[in-house]
Amino acid sequence: MSHDTADIIVGRIVGVHGIRGQVKVYSDCRPRESLFQYCQFIARSEGRPELQLQLLRGQATGKGLIAAFHGINDRDQAMTLSGYTLSIRREQLPPTRNGEYYWADLIGLRVENRQGITLGRVAELFETGSNDVVAVRADDTNEEILIPFIRPHYIENIDLASGVMQVDWEPQWSQVTEDDR
């Protein structure tokens, strides 16, 4: 697989809140508040030093999440964190039950249809109002196929050990090029 399995991105710092060092956080976790079950984060941002952040407290407010970290005590310090992604070590994740997967484990899987045709690799997953969607990008082009993550209707089998997701999907059903996004 093509992704690093040591760290899992669980959110990002998107702004500051108030004057006491709190930050606004976007959570990739579901439910979003489950981000706060983790206490230790690895914070990364392109061209900036990696940080180790320890959560003091976190809370949901309206549509967003607010977090306070040890050692971040005023608005100026909080502003320096804006734009950092928050990751955790893989071993911090609770184990999945049979048939459950973390999205991070699916990124990079080879996607094959019933006829054995390789459609590409899982590039990303995202939520829509009705169901999650798997974006499959062809290895040799910018073509992308969007497949509803509906099991077992479209997503028939996921084999993490062999790195393959088997789908009931024809390549021509929904191709999107990078220019269409």
C-alpha positions, 0 to 999 in steps of 0.5 A, a space after each residue: 500500500 502507498 500510505 504511511 500506516 504509522 500516523 493517522 490524520 484525525 483533524 486540523 486546526 482551522 483558527 483561534 477561539 477567544 483570547 485564552 489560547 483555544 483553537 477551532 478544530 475540524 475533526 475527521 472523526 465520526 462522531 466528530 467529538 470523538 477526536 477528544 478521546 485522544 490526548 496526544 497529537 502530532 501536529 504537522 504543517 508544511 515548512 513548519 516544525 513538527 509539534 507534540 500537543 497534549 489536549 487539556 480539554 475539548 468541547 463542541 460548540 454549535 457547528 464546531 469544536 474548540 480545543 485547548 492544549 498544554 502550553 498554549 495560553 494566549 491568542 498569539 500562541 494559538 494563532 501559530 497553530 492555525 493550519 496544522 494537521 492533527 495526527 495520532 499514532 496508529 496504536 492509539 486507535 481502538 480496534 475495529 470489529 469484523 467488517 469495519 475499516 478505518 478510512 485511512 486503511 482503505 487509501 491506496 487499495 487496488 480496486 478491481 471489478 467483478 471482471 478482474 479489471 483494475 479500475 485504479 486505487 482508492 485516492 480518498 473517501 468522503 461523505 455525502 448526505 446519503 452515503 460515503 463515496 470512494 474516489 478511485 483514481 487510475 494509476 496512469 491518468 487523472 481519471 477518477 471514478 466515484 463509487 458509493 460506499 454501499 456494501 455489499 451492493 457496490 463494495 463487495 469485498 475488502 481484503 486489507 492483507 492483499 490490498 484489494 477492494 472488489 467492486 460491482 462497478 463498470 469503468 464507464 459508469 462515472 468517470 470524472 477527470 481532475 478538470 471536472 472537480 
